[in-house]
Amino acid sequence: MQFIKTAFWVIVAVAIALFSKANWAVAPTYSGYIPVKLWGDIIVETRLPILIIFAFLLGLVPMWIFSCVTRWRMRRKLASTERALASAMASTPSGSTETSSSQGTS
């Protein structure tokens, strides 16, 4: 499974590098910068690959954090349930399960 994860991230990194190389400067007459109006009179000129990577991360990072938090909460719930089950199993007498099964075979 670790190999598949690594291969996936290598493919993503290569795709991003190829996209960035192809779109860094398209033509000699084109500067390669895209104006982005933030608010008021503030305009930031940035390259297309940086803009797309930033937009991708803007969508990815919150969902990744939400996924990590959900997994953490589920692990805590599972550990709590396992502890409760272990304490319940430890508190039941071992002979009570045998007597209930032997009573039904009379």
DSSP file (Angstrom, degrees, kcal/mol; ACC not computed):
  #  RESIDUE AA STRUCTURE BP1 BP2  ACC     N-H-->O    O-->H-N    N-H-->O    O-->H-N    TCO  KAPPA ALPHA  PHI   PSI    X-CA   Y-CA   Z-CA
    1    1 A M     >        0   0    0      0, 0.0     4,-2.0     0, 0.0     5,-0.2   0.000 360.0 360.0 360.0 -37.6    0.0    0.0    0.0
    2    2 A Q  H  >  +     0   0    0      1,-0.2     4,-2.5     2,-0.2     5,-0.2   0.871 360.0  55.7 -63.1 -36.1    2.9    2.4    0.8
    3    3 A F  H  > S+     0   0    0      1,-0.2     4,-2.8     2,-0.2    -1,-0.2   0.901 106.2  50.2 -63.1 -40.5    4.2    1.8   -2.8
    4    4 A I  H  > S+     0   0    0      2,-0.2     4,-2.4     1,-0.2    -1,-0.2   0.907 110.7  49.2 -65.7 -41.5    0.9    2.9   -4.3
    5    5 A K  H  X S+     0   0    0     -4,-2.0     4,-2.3     2,-0.2    -2,-0.2   0.937 113.4  46.5 -61.3 -46.6    0.9    6.0   -2.2
    6    6 A T  H  X S+     0   0    0     -4,-2.5     4,-2.2     1,-0.2    -2,-0.2   0.917 112.4  49.7 -63.8 -43.6    4.4    6.9   -3.2
    7    7 A A  H  X S+     0   0    0     -4,-2.8     4,-2.4     1,-0.2    -1,-0.2   0.902 110.0  52.1 -62.6 -40.6    3.8    6.2   -6.8
    8    8 A F  H  X S+     0   0    0     -4,-2.4     4,-2.4     1,-0.2    -2,-0.2   0.939 111.3  45.5 -60.6 -47.9    0.7    8.4   -6.8
    9    9 A W  H  X S+     0   0    0     -4,-2.3     4,-2.3     1,-0.2    -1,-0.2   0.833 111.3  52.9 -69.4 -31.0    2.5   11.3   -5.3
   10   10 A V  H  X S+     0   0    0     -4,-2.2     4,-2.4     2,-0.2    -1,-0.2   0.921 110.3  48.2 -66.5 -42.8    5.4   10.9   -7.7
   11   11 A I  H  X S+     0   0    0     -4,-2.4     4,-2.4     2,-0.2    -2,-0.2   0.910 112.2  49.0 -63.6 -41.9    3.0   11.0  -10.6
   12   12 A V  H  X S+     0   0    0     -4,-2.4     4,-2.4     2,-0.2    -1,-0.2   0.915 111.6  49.3 -63.1 -43.0    1.3   14.1   -9.2
   13   13 A A  H  X S+     0   0    0     -4,-2.3     4,-2.3     2,-0.2    -2,-0.2   0.905 112.0  47.8 -64.5 -41.7    4.6   15.9   -8.7
   14   14 A V  H  X S+     0   0    0     -4,-2.4     4,-2.6     2,-0.2     5,-0.2   0.908 111.5  50.9 -65.8 -41.3    5.8   15.1  -12.2
   15   15 A A  H  X S+     0   0    0     -4,-2.4     4,-2.5     2,-0.2    -2,-0.2   0.912 111.3  47.8 -62.5 -42.3    2.4   16.3  -13.7
   16   16 A I  H  X S+     0   0    0     -4,-2.4     4,-2.5     2,-0.2    -2,-0.2   0.908 112.2  49.6 -65.1 -41.2    2.7   19.5  -11.7
   17   17 A A  H  X S+     0   0    0     -4,-2.3     4,-2.4     2,-0.2    -2,-0.2   0.919 112.8  46.3 -64.5 -43.3    6.3   20.0  -12.9
   18   18 A L  H  X S+     0   0    0     -4,-2.6     4,-2.3     2,-0.2    -2,-0.2   0.908 113.3  49.4 -66.3 -41.0    5.4   19.4  -16.5
   19   19 A F  H  X S+     0   0    0     -4,-2.5     4,-1.8    -5,-0.2    -2,-0.2   0.918 112.1  48.4 -62.2 -43.4    2.4   21.7  -16.3
   20   20 A S  H  X S+     0   0    0     -4,-2.5     4,-0.7     1,-0.2    -2,-0.2   0.908 111.8  49.0 -64.7 -42.0    4.5   24.4  -14.8
   21   21 A K  H  < S+     0   0    0     -4,-2.4     3,-0.5     1,-0.2     4,-0.4   0.904 113.0  47.3 -64.4 -41.1    7.2   24.1  -17.4
   22   22 A A  H  < S+     0   0    0     -4,-2.3    -1,-0.2     1,-0.2    -2,-0.2   0.805 120.6  36.2 -71.6 -28.9    4.7   24.2  -20.2
   23   23 A N  H  < S+     0   0    0     -4,-1.8    25,-0.4    -5,-0.2     3,-0.3   0.296  85.3  97.5-109.8   9.7    2.8   27.2  -18.9
   24   24 A W  S  < S-     0   0    0     -4,-0.7     2,-0.3    -3,-0.5    24,-0.2   0.963 107.6  -2.9 -65.6 -50.0    5.5   29.4  -17.4
   25   25 A A        -     0   0    0     -4,-0.4    -1,-0.3     1,-0.1     6,-0.1  -0.918  67.7-174.3-142.5 115.2    5.9   31.6  -20.4
   26   26 A V        +     0   0    0     -2,-0.3    -1,-0.1    -3,-0.3    -2,-0.1   0.949  66.5   3.3 -79.8 -51.1    3.7   30.8  -23.4
   27   27 A A    >   -     0   0    0      3,-0.2     3,-0.8     1,-0.1    -1,-0.2  -0.928  69.5-112.8-136.4 157.6    4.9   33.2  -26.1
   28   28 A P  T 3  S+     0   0    0      0, 0.0    -1,-0.1     0, 0.0    -2,-0.0   0.823 119.0  49.7 -60.5 -30.4    7.6   35.9  -26.4
   29   29 A T  T 3  S+     0   0    0      2,-0.0     2,-0.5    -3,-0.0    -3,-0.0   0.703 100.0  76.7 -81.3 -17.6    4.9   38.6  -26.6
   30   30 A Y  S <  S-     0   0    0     -3,-0.8    -3,-0.2     1,-0.1     0, 0.0  -0.808  70.7-151.8 -96.2 129.3    3.2   37.3  -23.5
   31   31 A S        -     0   0    0     -2,-0.5    -1,-0.1     2,-0.2     3,-0.1   0.722  31.9-125.9 -74.1 -20.6    4.8   38.1  -20.2
   32   32 A G  S    S+     0   0    0      1,-0.3    16,-0.7    -7,-0.1     2,-0.4   0.414  70.8 120.1  90.4  -2.9    3.4   35.0  -18.5
   33   33 A Y  E     -A   47   0A   0     14,-0.2    -1,-0.3    15,-0.1    14,-0.2  -0.768  48.4-156.5 -99.7 142.7    1.9   36.9  -15.7
   34   34 A I  E     -A   46   0A   0     12,-3.7    12,-2.3    -2,-0.4     2,-0.3  -0.972  17.9-130.4-116.6 125.2   -1.8   36.9  -14.9
   35   35 A P  E     -A   45   0A   0      0, 0.0     2,-0.5     0, 0.0    10,-0.2  -0.602  21.6-168.0 -76.5 132.2   -3.3   39.9  -13.0
   36   36 A V  E     -A   44   0A   0      8,-2.8     8,-2.9    -2,-0.3     2,-0.7  -0.977  12.3-146.4-121.4 117.3   -5.4   38.9  -10.0
   37   37 A K  E     +A   43   0A   0     -2,-0.5     6,-0.2     6,-0.2     3,-0.1  -0.744  19.8 177.2 -86.2 117.8   -7.6   41.6   -8.4
   38   38 A L        -     0   0    0      4,-2.4     2,-0.3    -2,-0.7    -1,-0.2   0.968  57.7 -40.5 -85.1 -68.8   -7.8   41.0   -4.7
   39   39 A W  S >  S-     0   0    0      3,-0.5     3,-2.2     0, 0.0    -1,-0.3  -0.969 105.1 -10.7-159.1 151.2   -9.8   43.9   -3.3
   40   40 A G  T 3  S-     0   0    0     -2,-0.3     0, 0.0     1,-0.3     0, 0.0  -0.381 127.9 -25.6  60.0-127.2   -9.9   47.6   -3.9
   41   41 A D  T 3  S+     0   0    0     -2,-0.1     2,-0.7    -4,-0.1    -1,-0.3   0.201 102.6 121.4-102.8  14.6   -7.0   48.6   -6.1
   42   42 A I    <   +     0   0    0     -3,-2.2    -4,-2.4     2,-0.0    -3,-0.5  -0.708  35.4 175.4 -85.6 117.9   -4.7   45.8   -5.1
   43   43 A I  E     -A   37   0A   0     -2,-0.7     2,-0.5    -6,-0.2    -6,-0.2  -0.988  13.0-161.6-124.3 126.9   -3.7   43.7   -8.1
   44   44 A V  E     -A   36   0A   0     -8,-2.9    -8,-2.8    -2,-0.4     2,-0.6  -0.922   7.6-150.6-108.5 128.9   -1.2   40.9   -7.9
   45   45 A E  E     +A   35   0A   0     -2,-0.5     2,-0.3   -10,-0.2   -12,-0.0  -0.886  29.7 161.5 -99.9 122.0    0.5   39.6  -11.0
   46   46 A T  E     -A   34   0A   0    -12,-2.3   -12,-3.7    -2,-0.6     2,-0.2  -0.900  40.5 -97.1-136.1 162.5    1.4   36.0  -10.7
   47   47 A R  E  >  -A   33   0A   0     -2,-0.3     4,-2.0   -14,-0.2   -14,-0.2  -0.488  34.5-117.1 -79.5 152.7    2.3   33.1  -13.1
   48   48 A L  H  > S+     0   0    0    -16,-0.7     4,-2.4   -25,-0.4     5,-0.2   0.898 110.8  51.3 -59.7 -46.8   -0.4   30.7  -14.2
   49   49 A P  H  > S+     0   0    0      0, 0.0     4,-2.6     0, 0.0     5,-0.2   0.901 110.5  49.5 -60.7 -39.0    1.1   27.5  -12.6
   50   50 A I  H  > S+     0   0    0      1,-0.2     4,-2.4     2,-0.2    -2,-0.2   0.905 111.1  50.1 -65.4 -40.4    1.4   29.3   -9.2
   51   51 A L  H  X S+     0   0    0     -4,-2.0     4,-2.1     2,-0.2    -1,-0.2   0.914 113.6  44.6 -63.3 -44.0   -2.2   30.4   -9.4
   52   52 A I  H  X S+     0   0    0     -4,-2.4     4,-2.4     2,-0.2    -2,-0.2   0.902 113.6  49.3 -70.3 -41.1   -3.5   27.0  -10.2
   53   53 A I  H  X S+     0   0    0     -4,-2.6     4,-2.6    -5,-0.2     5,-0.2   0.912 111.8  49.9 -64.1 -41.4   -1.3   25.2   -7.6
   54   54 A F  H  X S+     0   0    0     -4,-2.4     4,-2.2    -5,-0.2    -2,-0.2   0.912 111.1  48.5 -62.3 -42.9   -2.5   27.7   -5.0
   55   55 A A  H  X S+     0   0    0     -4,-2.1     4,-1.3     2,-0.2    -2,-0.2   0.891 111.3  50.9 -64.9 -39.0   -6.2   27.2   -6.0
   56   56 A F  H  X S+     0   0    0     -4,-2.4     4,-2.2     1,-0.2     3,-0.4   0.937 112.6  45.1 -62.9 -46.9   -5.7   23.4   -5.8
   57   57 A L  H  X S+     0   0    0     -4,-2.6     4,-2.4     1,-0.2    -2,-0.2   0.837 105.8  61.6 -67.1 -32.2   -4.1   23.7   -2.3
   58   58 A L  H  < S+     0   0    0     -4,-2.2    -1,-0.2     1,-0.2    -2,-0.2   0.834 114.0  35.6 -62.5 -32.2   -6.8   26.1   -1.2
   59   59 A G  H  X S+     0   0    0     -4,-1.3     4,-0.8    -3,-0.4    -2,-0.2   0.793 120.0  48.5 -87.5 -31.7   -9.4   23.3   -1.8
   60   60 A L  H  X S+     0   0    0     -4,-2.2     4,-2.4    -5,-0.2     5,-0.2   0.916 101.8  58.4 -77.7 -45.1   -7.2   20.4   -0.7
   61   61 A V  H  X S+     0   0    0     -4,-2.4     4,-2.6     1,-0.2     5,-0.2   0.895 105.1  47.7 -61.1 -46.8   -5.8   21.5    2.6
   62   62 A P  H  > S+     0   0    0      0, 0.0     4,-2.4     0, 0.0    -1,-0.2   0.921 115.1  46.5 -61.5 -40.4   -9.2   22.1    4.4
   63   63 A M  H  X S+     0   0    0     -4,-0.8     4,-2.1     2,-0.2    -2,-0.2   0.864 112.1  51.1 -68.4 -34.8  -10.5   18.7    3.3
   64   64 A W  H  X S+     0   0    0     -4,-2.4     4,-2.3     2,-0.2    -1,-0.2   0.911 111.4  47.4 -67.0 -42.7   -7.3   17.0    4.3
   65   65 A I  H  X S+     0   0    0     -4,-2.6     4,-2.5    -5,-0.2    -2,-0.2   0.917 111.6  50.9 -64.0 -42.9   -7.4   18.6    7.7
   66   66 A F  H  X S+     0   0    0     -4,-2.4     4,-2.4    -5,-0.2    -2,-0.2   0.896 110.5  50.0 -60.7 -40.7  -11.1   17.5    8.1
   67   67 A S  H  X S+     0   0    0     -4,-2.1     4,-2.5     2,-0.2    -2,-0.2   0.916 110.7  48.7 -64.7 -43.8  -10.1   14.0    7.1
   68   68 A C  H  X S+     0   0    0     -4,-2.3     4,-2.3     1,-0.2    -2,-0.2   0.910 112.4  48.4 -63.0 -42.4   -7.3   13.8    9.7
   69   69 A V  H  X S+     0   0    0     -4,-2.5     4,-2.5     2,-0.2    -2,-0.2   0.909 111.6  49.8 -65.3 -42.2   -9.6   15.2   12.4
   70   70 A T  H  X S+     0   0    0     -4,-2.4     4,-2.5     2,-0.2    -2,-0.2   0.924 111.7  47.9 -63.1 -45.0  -12.3   12.7   11.5
   71   71 A R  H  X S+     0   0    0     -4,-2.5     4,-2.3     1,-0.2    -1,-0.2   0.905 111.5  51.1 -61.5 -41.3   -9.9    9.8   11.6
   72   72 A W  H  X S+     0   0    0     -4,-2.3     4,-2.1     2,-0.2    -2,-0.2   0.918 111.3  47.4 -62.5 -44.3   -8.5   11.0   14.9
   73   73 A R  H  X S+     0   0    0     -4,-2.5     4,-2.4     1,-0.2    -2,-0.2   0.903 111.8  50.1 -65.1 -40.5  -12.0   11.1   16.4
   74   74 A M  H  X S+     0   0    0     -4,-2.5     4,-2.6     1,-0.2    -1,-0.2   0.890 109.5  51.1 -65.8 -38.3  -12.9    7.7   15.1
   75   75 A R  H  X S+     0   0    0     -4,-2.3     4,-2.6     2,-0.2    -1,-0.2   0.907 110.4  49.4 -64.0 -40.8   -9.7    6.2   16.6
   76   76 A R  H  X S+     0   0    0     -4,-2.1     4,-2.3     2,-0.2    -2,-0.2   0.920 112.3  47.6 -63.3 -43.8  -10.5    7.8   20.0
   77   77 A K  H  X S+     0   0    0     -4,-2.4     4,-2.5     2,-0.2    -2,-0.2   0.915 112.9  48.7 -63.5 -42.6  -14.1    6.4   19.9
   78   78 A L  H  X S+     0   0    0     -4,-2.6     4,-2.6     2,-0.2    -2,-0.2   0.912 111.7  48.9 -64.7 -42.5  -12.8    3.0   18.9
   79   79 A A  H  X S+     0   0    0     -4,-2.6     4,-2.3     2,-0.2    -1,-0.2   0.898 111.6  49.9 -63.8 -39.9  -10.2    3.0   21.6
   80   80 A S  H  X S+     0   0    0     -4,-2.3     4,-2.3     2,-0.2    -2,-0.2   0.915 112.1  47.4 -64.6 -42.8  -12.8    4.0   24.2
   81   81 A T  H  X S+     0   0    0     -4,-2.5     4,-2.4     2,-0.2    -2,-0.2   0.895 111.3  50.9 -65.7 -40.1  -15.2    1.3   23.0
   82   82 A E  H  X S+     0   0    0     -4,-2.6     4,-2.5     2,-0.2    -2,-0.2   0.896 110.4  49.4 -64.6 -39.4  -12.4   -1.3   23.2
   83   83 A R  H  X S+     0   0    0     -4,-2.3     4,-2.3     2,-0.2    -2,-0.2   0.913 111.5  49.1 -64.8 -41.6  -11.5   -0.2   26.7
   84   84 A A  H  X S+     0   0    0     -4,-2.3     4,-2.1     2,-0.2    -2,-0.2   0.895 112.3  48.3 -64.5 -40.0  -15.1   -0.5   27.8
   85   85 A L  H  X S+     0   0    0     -4,-2.4     4,-2.5     2,-0.2    -2,-0.2   0.910 111.1  50.4 -65.9 -42.7  -15.4   -4.0   26.2
   86   86 A A  H  X S+     0   0    0     -4,-2.5     4,-1.9     1,-0.2    -2,-0.2   0.901 112.3  46.5 -64.2 -40.3  -12.2   -5.1   27.9
   87   87 A S  H  X S+     0   0    0     -4,-2.3     4,-1.6     2,-0.2    -1,-0.2   0.869 112.6  50.3 -70.6 -34.6  -13.4   -3.9   31.3
   88   88 A A  H  X S+     0   0    0     -4,-2.1     4,-1.1     2,-0.2    -2,-0.2   0.893 111.7  47.9 -68.0 -38.9  -16.8   -5.5   30.7
   89   89 A M  H  < S+     0   0    0     -4,-2.5    -2,-0.2     1,-0.2    -1,-0.2   0.848 111.8  50.6 -68.9 -33.8  -15.2   -8.8   29.8
   90   90 A A  H  < S+     0   0    0     -4,-1.9    -1,-0.2    -5,-0.2    -2,-0.2   0.815 109.3  50.8 -73.5 -30.0  -12.9   -8.6   32.8
   91   91 A S  H  < S+     0   0    0     -4,-1.6    -1,-0.2    -5,-0.1    -2,-0.2   0.709  90.8  89.0 -83.8 -19.8  -15.8   -8.0   35.2
   92   92 A T  S  < S-     0   0    0     -4,-1.1     2,-0.1    -5,-0.1     5,-0.0  -0.614  85.7-115.7 -78.2 135.6  -18.0  -10.9   34.1
   93   93 A P    >   -     0   0    0      0, 0.0     3,-0.8     0, 0.0     4,-0.5  -0.441  15.6-132.9 -69.5 144.4  -17.3  -14.1   35.9
   94   94 A S  T 3> S+     0   0    0      1,-0.2     4,-0.6     2,-0.2     3,-0.4   0.774 102.0  57.4 -71.1 -25.7  -15.9  -16.9   33.7
   95   95 A G  H 3> S+     0   0    0      1,-0.2     4,-1.8     2,-0.2    -1,-0.2   0.687  89.4  73.5 -78.8 -18.3  -18.3  -19.5   35.0
   96   96 A S  H <> S+     0   0    0     -3,-0.8     4,-1.3     1,-0.2    -1,-0.2   0.822  94.7  51.3 -69.2 -30.1  -21.5  -17.6   34.1
   97   97 A T  H  > S+     0   0    0     -4,-0.5     4,-1.2    -3,-0.4    -1,-0.2   0.843 109.6  50.3 -74.9 -31.5  -21.2  -18.3   30.4
   98   98 A E  H  X S+     0   0    0     -4,-0.6     4,-1.9     2,-0.2    -2,-0.2   0.875 108.0  52.1 -73.5 -37.1  -20.8  -22.0   31.0
   99   99 A T  H  X S+     0   0    0     -4,-1.8     4,-1.4     1,-0.2    -1,-0.2   0.862 107.2  52.1 -69.2 -34.8  -23.8  -22.3   33.2
  100  100 A S  H  X S+     0   0    0     -4,-1.3     4,-0.7     1,-0.2    -1,-0.2   0.860 112.4  45.3 -70.6 -33.2  -26.1  -20.6   30.7
  101  101 A S  H  < S+     0   0    0     -4,-1.2     4,-0.3     1,-0.2    -2,-0.2   0.833 112.5  50.3 -78.2 -31.3  -25.0  -23.0   27.9
  102  102 A S  H >< S+     0   0    0     -4,-1.9     3,-0.7     1,-0.2    -2,-0.2   0.745 102.7  61.4 -78.5 -22.5  -25.3  -26.1   30.1
  103  103 A Q  H >< S+     0   0    0     -4,-1.4     3,-0.8     1,-0.2    -1,-0.2   0.810  98.5  56.9 -71.9 -29.1  -28.8  -25.2   31.3
  104  104 A G  T 3< S+     0   0    0     -4,-0.7    -1,-0.2     1,-0.2    -2,-0.2   0.619  98.8  61.4 -77.8 -11.3  -30.2  -25.3   27.7
  105  105 A T  T <         0   0    0     -3,-0.7    -1,-0.2    -4,-0.3    -2,-0.1   0.117 360.0 360.0-102.0  20.4  -29.0  -29.0   27.1
  106  106 A S    <         0   0    0     -3,-0.8    -1,-0.2     0, 0.0    -2,-0.1   0.481 360.0 360.0 -76.6 360.0  -31.1  -30.7   29.8
